[in-house]
Amino acid sequence: MGIIAKPDLDTSWKDLSNCLGVDPDLFFPERGASTREAKEVCRGCEVRVDCLEYALQNGEKFGIWGGMSERERRRIRRQRALDRQTAARVAEAG
Ligand code: SF4
Protein backbone atom coordinates (compact mmCIF):
# COMPACT_ATOMS: atom_id res chain seq x y z
CA MET A 1 0.00 0.00 0.00
CA GLY A 2 1.14 3.55 -0.58
CA ILE A 3 -0.07 5.86 2.12
CA ILE A 4 -0.59 9.52 1.32
CA ALA A 5 -2.89 10.47 4.17
CA LYS A 6 -5.27 13.33 4.53
CA PRO A 7 -3.87 15.32 7.46
CA ASP A 8 -6.69 14.39 9.85
CA LEU A 9 -6.56 10.63 9.28
CA ASP A 10 -4.67 8.43 11.73
CA THR A 11 -2.07 6.21 10.07
CA SER A 12 -0.28 4.99 13.20
CA TRP A 13 -1.74 1.50 12.61
CA LYS A 14 0.54 1.00 9.61
CA ASP A 15 3.50 0.31 11.91
CA LEU A 16 1.77 -2.94 12.94
CA SER A 17 0.77 -4.00 9.44
CA ASN A 18 1.42 -7.47 8.12
CA CYS A 19 2.56 -6.03 4.80
CA LEU A 20 5.58 -4.15 6.14
CA GLY A 21 8.47 -5.24 3.95
CA VAL A 22 6.20 -7.02 1.45
CA ASP A 23 6.48 -5.95 -2.19
CA PRO A 24 3.86 -3.16 -2.62
CA ASP A 25 3.18 -4.36 -6.18
CA LEU A 26 1.47 -7.37 -4.64
CA PHE A 27 -1.26 -5.02 -3.37
CA PHE A 28 -1.67 -3.21 -6.67
CA PRO A 29 -2.08 -6.04 -9.18
CA GLU A 30 -2.63 -5.39 -12.87
CA ARG A 31 -6.26 -5.35 -13.96
CA GLY A 32 -7.55 -8.92 -14.03
CA ALA A 33 -4.55 -10.32 -12.10
CA SER A 34 -5.07 -12.38 -8.97
CA THR A 35 -5.52 -10.63 -5.63
CA ARG A 36 -5.26 -13.90 -3.71
CA GLU A 37 -1.69 -13.47 -2.44
CA ALA A 38 -2.31 -9.95 -1.17
CA LYS A 39 -5.51 -11.03 0.54
CA GLU A 40 -3.62 -13.88 2.20
CA VAL A 41 -1.20 -11.34 3.72
CA CYS A 42 -4.15 -9.24 4.90
CA ARG A 43 -6.00 -12.22 6.37
CA GLY A 44 -3.66 -12.43 9.36
CA CYS A 45 -3.14 -8.70 9.75
CA GLU A 46 -4.07 -7.30 13.15
CA VAL A 47 -4.75 -3.81 11.77
CA ARG A 48 -6.97 -5.00 8.96
CA VAL A 49 -10.02 -3.06 10.16
CA ASP A 50 -8.01 0.16 10.58
CA CYS A 51 -6.54 -0.30 7.11
CA LEU A 52 -9.93 -0.87 5.53
CA GLU A 53 -11.48 2.13 7.32
CA TYR A 54 -8.57 4.29 6.27
CA ALA A 55 -9.05 3.30 2.63
CA LEU A 56 -12.80 3.91 2.81
CA GLN A 57 -12.40 7.32 4.47
CA ASN A 58 -9.51 8.35 2.24
CA GLY A 59 -11.36 7.30 -0.92
CA GLU A 60 -8.60 4.93 -2.01
CA LYS A 61 -9.63 3.78 -5.47
CA PHE A 62 -6.83 1.36 -6.23
CA GLY A 63 -5.26 -1.67 -4.64
CA ILE A 64 -6.01 -4.10 -1.84
CA TRP A 65 -6.66 -2.47 1.51
CA GLY A 66 -7.91 -4.30 4.58
CA GLY A 67 -8.11 -7.45 2.50
CA MET A 68 -10.60 -5.94 0.07
CA SER A 69 -10.41 -5.01 -3.58
CA GLU A 70 -11.60 -1.74 -5.14
CA ARG A 71 -14.85 -3.38 -6.15
CA GLU A 72 -15.47 -4.77 -2.65
CA ARG A 73 -14.77 -1.37 -1.08
CA ARG A 74 -17.07 0.33 -3.60
CA ARG A 75 -19.85 -2.03 -2.49
CA ILE A 76 -19.29 -1.07 1.16
CA ARG A 77 -19.28 2.66 0.33
CA ARG A 78 -22.52 2.27 -1.65
CA GLN A 79 -24.15 0.34 1.20
CA ARG A 80 -23.07 2.96 3.75
CA ALA A 81 -24.48 5.74 1.56
CA LEU A 82 -27.80 3.88 1.33
CA ASP A 83 -27.80 3.36 5.10
CA ARG A 84 -27.19 7.08 5.66
CA GLN A 85 -30.05 7.98 3.29
CA THR A 86 -32.37 5.56 5.06
CA ALA A 87 -31.39 6.94 8.47
CA ALA A 88 -31.98 10.49 7.25
CA ARG A 89 -35.43 9.59 5.91
CA VAL A 90 -36.34 7.87 9.17
CA ALA A 91 -35.16 10.91 11.14
CA GLU A 92 -37.21 13.24 8.87
CA ALA A 93 -40.31 11.11 9.28
CA GLY A 94 -39.90 11.48 13.04
S1 SF4 B 1 -4.82 -5.24 5.95
FE1 SF4 B 1 -3.41 -5.83 4.32
S2 SF4 B 1 -2.88 -3.95 3.23
FE2 SF4 B 1 -3.79 -3.40 5.19
S3 SF4 B 1 -2.07 -3.11 6.58
FE3 SF4 B 1 -2.78 -5.21 6.81
S4 SF4 B 1 -1.57 -6.44 5.41
FE4 SF4 B 1 -1.32 -4.30 4.81
Residues whose N, C-alpha, C, O or C-beta is under 5 A from the ligand:
A	BS01	SF4	M1 S17 N18 C19 V41 C42 C45 V47 R48 C51 I64 W65 G66 G67
